[in-house]
Each structure stands twice: as C-alpha cells, then as structure tokens.
Amino acid sequence: MVINESLRLYPPATVLPRMAFENIKIRRSFIPKGLSIWIPVLAIHHSEELWGKDVNEFNPDRFNSRPFASGRHFIPFAAGPRNCIGQSFAMMEAKIILSMFISRFRFTISESYRHAPVVVMTLKPKYGVQVHLNPLEP
Ligand code: HEM
C-alpha cells in the first residue's frame, strides 16, 4: 500500500503517449487516424473527483479501504497489451528493499530535504532525498 501510494502521488511516467493507427469511435468521440494522444497519468492520479478530498495527502490506507479502478484510475505501469513488462519485478524489488530497510533502520527525513518533484523524462526529486538512518537495536 505504501509503494502504491508513492506511485500514485509520484508516478515516474507522468504521461503516456499513444497514436491512433486507424479511425476510432468511442461513444460520441471520434479519434482520427494519426492523432497523438497523451494520457495524463499525473492528472488522473491527482484527480479529486476520482480519489476524494484527501487526494494530495499521502494515505497508503486508501489502497486497503477504498475501491478504485486499477486499470483506469491507477496506471503507474500503464495498462493494456503494452504495459510495463517489468511491473512485477519492480514491485517485488521495491517490497524487498523496503522490508529490509524497515526491519533494520528507523529513518527520518533530513532537515536539508527540499520537496521539489521535477519531470526530466521521468518524475524525480530535483535535489534528491536525504534521510537519516538509525540502526535498530539487534
Ligand atoms: C517503478 C518502476 C517502473 C515503472 C513506474 C515503469 C513504468 C512503465 C510504463 C508506464 C511503461 C509503459 C510506457 C507506455 O506504455 O508508453 C513501461 C514500459 C516498459 N517497462 Fe517499465 N516501469 C518500471 C520498471 C521496469 C523494470 C524494472 C523493467 C525491466 C526489468 C521495465 C521494463 C519495461 C519495458 C520493456 C517496457 C516496454 C513494454 C512494451 O512496450 O511492450 N520497467 N514501464
């Protein structure tokens, strides 16, 4: 839930480019062949309409208690036949790293940390993320 919530607020891929290879009709919309479409992942993940009033809060619990459409409202790895091939690997890796961290250290954010997400191809912290690590008692 913590990893999902981090990927919701800070999806590395903030937009997904697509191109229509043929004329498409979706309900009353017409998408002509050749049109470029940018799926705004960051905007979808930060939509108050979809996620509620606490949309900008870090609240991992939302993945436990509230229903959401995973392939439409939560798409850090995209969706459909060309979604991220490394999704399961990346999630497993993140879970292993996080569980190793929390079982060995107490960590707090450094006073020098400046919250400055920036899009440079992918979304990243502009000045890095400085944390204090304190080893837990054995
Ligand atoms: C948190 C980590 C990751 C995120 C958020 C992520 C996100 C994404 C997204 C959004 C796409 C789709 C791009 C699009 O549809 O335009 C994608 C595609 C892809 N990703 Fe990842 N990815 C991650 C980790 C990985 C890892 C670890 C691997 C490989 C081991 C990987 C390999 C790929 C490949 C090969 C594609 C292209 C798939 C295709 O076009 O059929 N990704 N990724």
Residues whose N, C-alpha, C, O or C-beta is under 5 A from the ligand:
A	BS01	HEM	P12 A13 L16 P17 P76 F77 A78 P81 R82 N83 C84 I85 G86 F89 A90
